[in-house]
Amino acid sequence: ALPFVSTLPGDADVRIQPAFDAKLNGAHLAAGALARPFAQTRDASVDINLDALDLPAFAAYSPVPFKLKLASGNLTTRLKLEFVKPEGKAPTAVLSGTAALASVRITEPDGAPVLDVPRLTIDIESLAVFARRLLVESVDVEGAQATLVRGSAGTLRLLSLLPAAPDGETQSADRAAQPFEFRLAQASLRDGKIRWRDQAVQPAFESVAEQIQLTVRNVSNATDQAIDIDLEFAAGSGERVKYAGKATLSPFAVAGSIDVQNLGIKRYAAYYRHLIDFQADDGLLDASADFSLSLAGAEPQLTVTGATAGLTRLRLRQPDQR
């Protein structure tokens, strides 16, 4: 729709209302705006509403080369971009609203699964483009499933498929003087699952962490900003792991309490059999401890306190015994 536009002084404060409606690869795209392009303080806002845009068709246009394959996924947005240019002052551009990804499936080039995300929703409080500041109200992930494989050389196969980190020396002087600031009020993962395959031990080890419930609060790259973390998941046959604590990103440090219940000792023999002369036929481990880990100094500093452990149904034998 073509809006009313006039440069006459009496019409300078009249808001024009351009609108755009179309299909983008079959997905509905609607953009409506309000603007005062000739007012003393120029301002404009644009609503960007997109419904289930299929993403794999656009993967080839990524400026960053990926070895991973985006097999499926769609994007829905309810975003608003607001621009203000006061007379004699620097302009501002702020993006806010929600964006949701659905039915995302990422695989290795041969089709092996890497990540499945049924739904991810992000609520953006504000992205100040020129001020280099991102404030996110929430990130909610439902039912995500990941597959991690450690190869025989001891490295995660996923790392070889990710793009190389950018050269920090190419950063402009302006960006170095004004680092990007971000804050995330809360992120949550509900009913997650991680499949783990380790080919670096013999015999190869496989396990599944499921019913993963993760909540992270107050994430920020501000110095000494404390991040609250609560994590719980199940593994194996009746194993439960809980963690509650805090972390900081700058400098990196993590501390908290961890509790492990019903850990089946026999299942993890590939990781310890070279350290002992016995073979575990049975046994369950319950353990808990408080710990802190800091990477602020030249050497990592790890402290463990209040550790307790208990073993039940323990049955050991020498390898040549039956």
C-alpha positions in Angstrom: 0.0 0.0 0.0 1.3 3.4 -1.0 1.1 5.9 1.9 0.3 9.7 2.0 3.6 11.6 1.8 4.1 15.3 1.9 7.1 17.7 2.5 4.8 20.7 3.3 5.6 22.1 6.7 2.1 21.6 7.9 2.3 17.9 7.1 5.7 17.3 8.6 4.3 15.6 11.7 1.8 13.5 9.8 2.7 9.8 10.2 2.8 7.8 7.0 1.7 4.2 7.1 3.3 2.1 4.4 2.4 -1.6 4.3 3.7 -4.7 2.6 2.1 -8.1 2.3 3.5 -11.1 0.3 4.4 -14.8 0.2 8.1 -15.6 0.7 8.7 -19.2 -0.5 5.1 -19.9 0.5 5.4 -18.3 4.0 3.2 -15.3 4.8 5.2 -12.1 5.3 3.5 -8.9 6.5 5.3 -5.6 7.2 3.6 -2.5 8.4 5.3 0.8 9.3 4.7 4.2 10.9 7.0 7.0 10.0 7.6 10.7 10.1 10.4 11.2 7.6 10.2 15.0 7.4 9.6 15.8 11.1 12.2 17.7 13.2 12.8 14.4 15.0 12.6 11.7 12.3 11.3 8.4 13.6 9.9 5.2 12.1 8.8 1.8 13.3 8.3 -1.4 11.3 6.5 -4.5 12.3 7.9 -7.7 10.8 5.5 -10.6 10.9 6.7 -13.8 9.3 4.9 -17.2 9.5 6.8 -20.5 9.3 9.5 -19.5 6.7 11.3 -22.7 5.6 15.0 -22.1 6.4 17.0 -24.8 4.5 16.6 -23.0 1.2 18.5 -20.0 2.6 21.4 -22.0 4.2 23.5 -21.6 1.1 23.5 -17.8 1.6 25.2 -18.0 5.0 28.3 -15.8 5.1 29.9 -18.3 7.4 30.8 -21.7 5.8 29.3 -24.6 7.6 30.0 -28.3 7.1 26.8 -29.1 9.1 23.6 -29.5 7.1 20.3 -27.8 8.0 17.9 -30.5 7.0 14.7 -28.8 8.2 13.4 -25.9 10.2 11.2 -22.9 10.0 11.1 -19.3 11.4 8.2 -17.3 12.8 8.6 -13.7 13.9 6.7 -11.0 15.6 9.3 -8.2 15.6 9.3 -4.4 15.7 12.2 -2.3 14.5 12.1 1.3 15.8 14.4 4.1 14.4 14.7 7.6 15.9 16.9 10.4 14.6 16.6 13.5 16.8 17.9 16.7 15.3 21.6 17.2 16.1 21.9 13.8 17.8 23.0 10.3 16.9 20.3 8.0 15.6 19.0 4.9 17.5 17.7 1.7 16.1 16.2 -0.9 18.4 14.7 -4.3 17.6 12.3 -6.0 20.0 9.7 -8.8 19.9 9.7 -12.6 19.6 11.2 -15.1 17.1 10.5 -18.8 17.1 12.2 -21.7 15.4 10.3 -25.0 14.9 11.1 -28.5 13.6 14.9 -27.7 13.4 17.0 -30.7 12.4 20.8 -30.3 11.9 22.9 -33.3 10.6 26.4 -34.1 9.6 27.0 -34.1 5.8 26.3 -37.8 5.6 22.9 -37.3 7.4 24.0 -38.5 10.9 21.9 -36.6 13.5 23.5 -33.8 15.4 20.7 -31.6 16.8 16.9 -31.7 16.8 14.9 -28.9 18.2 11.1 -29.1 18.1 10.7 -25.5 19.3 12.8 -22.6 20.4 11.4 -19.3 21.3 13.3 -16.1 22.0 11.8 -13.0 23.6 14.0 -10.0 22.7 13.6 -7.1 25.1 15.8 -4.9 22.9 18.6 -5.1 20.4 20.2 -1.6 20.2 22.0 -1.9 16.9 24.2 1.2 17.1 24.8 0.9 20.8 25.9 -2.7 20.5 23.7 -4.0 23.3 21.4 -7.0 23.4 18.9 -7.6 26.2 17.0 -10.9 26.0 14.0 -11.5 28.3 13.9 -15.3 27.8 14.9 -18.2 25.7 12.7 -21.3 25.9 13.8 -24.7 24.3 11.5 -27.7 24.3 12.5 -31.3 23.7 15.9 -30.6 22.1 17.9 -33.7 21.3 21.7 -33.7 20.6 24.1 -36.4 19.5 27.7 -36.0 20.6 30.5 -38.4 19.4 34.1 -38.5 20.6 36.3 -40.0 18.0 39.1 -42.5 18.5 41.6 -39.6 18.6 39.9 -38.2 21.7 38.3 -35.1 20.0 34.6 -34.3 19.6 33.6 -34.8 16.0 31.3 -31.8 16.2 34.3 -29.5 16.6 35.7 -30.4 13.2 32.4 -29.5 11.6 32.1 -26.0 13.1 33.4 -22.9 11.3 36.8 -21.6 12.4 36.7 -18.8 14.9 37.1 -15.3 13.4 40.5 -13.6 13.6 40.3 -11.2 16.5 42.8 -8.8 14.9 40.4 -7.9 12.1 38.1 -6.2 14.6 37.8 -2.5 13.9 39.1 0.1 16.4 35.6 1.4 17.0 34.2 -2.0 18.0 37.2 -2.7 20.2 36.5 0.6 22.0 32.8 -0.4 22.4 32.5 -4.1 23.1 29.2 -5.8 22.5 27.1 -6.0 25.7 24.5 -8.7 26.3 22.2 -9.8 29.0 19.8 -12.8 29.2 17.3 -12.8 32.0 16.4 -16.5 31.8 16.9 -19.5 29.5 15.3 -22.8 30.0 15.5 -26.3 28.4 12.7 -28.7 29.1 12.8 -32.5 28.5 16.1 -32.4 26.6 18.2 -35.5 25.6 21.8 -36.0 24.8 23.1 -39.2 23.2 26.8 -39.7 23.9 29.1 -42.1 22.0 32.8 -42.3 23.0 35.1 -44.2 20.6 38.2 -43.1 22.4 37.8 -45.9 25.1 37.7 -49.6 24.7 35.1 -50.9 24.4 33.4 -47.9 22.9 30.9 -46.4 25.4 27.4 -45.2 24.8 25.0 -43.5 27.1 21.9 -41.3 27.0 21.2 -38.3 29.3 17.5 -37.6 29.2 14.7 -35.7 31.0 17.2 -32.8 31.0 15.8 -29.8 32.8 18.0 -26.8 32.7 17.3 -23.2 33.9 19.9 -20.4 33.6 19.3 -16.9 35.0 21.0 -13.5 34.8 23.5 -14.4 32.0 25.7 -11.4 31.1 29.2 -10.7 29.9 29.6 -8.0 32.5 32.6 -8.5 34.8 31.8 -10.6 37.9 28.1 -11.0 36.9 26.8 -14.1 38.8 24.8 -16.5 36.7 22.3 -18.9 38.5 22.2 -22.4 37.1 19.9 -25.3 38.0 20.4 -28.6 36.1 18.8 -32.1 36.5 18.8 -35.2 34.3 18.5 -38.9 34.3 20.9 -41.5 32.7 21.3 -45.2 32.5 19.0 -47.3 34.6 17.8 -45.1 37.4 20.8 -42.7 37.5 20.0 -39.1 38.5 22.2 -36.1 38.6 21.4 -32.7 40.1 23.5 -29.5 40.1 22.7 -26.1 41.5 25.1 -23.2 41.6 26.5 -20.0 40.1 29.0 -19.1 37.4 30.7 -16.0 36.0 31.9 -15.6 32.4 34.4 -12.8 33.0 36.5 -14.1 34.6 35.3 -17.7 34.2 34.4 -19.4 37.4 31.8 -21.9 38.5 30.7 -23.1 41.9 27.8 -25.1 43.4 26.5 -28.4 44.7 26.3 -31.6 42.8 24.4 -34.7 43.7 24.6 -38.1 42.0 22.3 -41.0 42.8 22.3 -44.7 41.6 25.4 -44.4 39.4 26.0 -47.8 37.9 29.7 -48.5 38.4 29.8 -51.4 35.9 28.6 -49.2 33.1 31.6 -46.9 33.2 34.3 -49.6 33.4 35.9 -48.4 30.2 37.0 -45.2 32.0 38.6 -46.8 35.0 39.5 -50.4 34.3 43.1 -49.4 33.5 43.4 -47.9 37.0 42.5 -50.9 39.2 43.2 -54.6 39.2 39.5 -55.6 39.8 36.4 -55.9 37.6 33.1 -54.5 38.9 30.2 -56.9 38.4 27.8 -54.7 40.3 27.6 -51.6 42.4 25.7 -48.4 42.8 27.3 -45.1 43.8 25.6 -42.2 45.6 27.8 -39.1 46.0 27.5 -35.4 46.6 29.9 -32.5 47.0 30.3 -28.7 47.0 32.9 -27.4 44.6 34.4 -24.3 43.0 36.5 -23.9 39.9 38.2 -20.7 38.8 40.2 -19.9 35.7 41.0 -16.3 36.8 44.7 -17.0 37.5 47.5 -18.5 35.6 46.5 -22.0 36.7 43.0 -23.4 37.3 41.9 -23.5 40.9 39.6 -26.3 42.0 38.3 -26.7 45.5 36.0 -29.6 46.7 34.3 -29.5 50.2 31.7 -31.5 52.0 32.1 -34.6 49.8 30.2 -37.7 50.7 29.9 -41.0 48.9 28.2 -44.4 49.5 28.3 -47.7 47.7 25.7 -50.4 47.7 25.5 -53.8 46.0 29.2 -53.7 45.4 30.7 -56.8 43.9 34.3 -57.0 42.6 36.4 -59.8 41.3 39.8 -60.2 39.7 39.6 -60.4 35.9 40.6 -64.1 35.8 38.0 -65.1 38.3 34.5 -66.3 37.4 
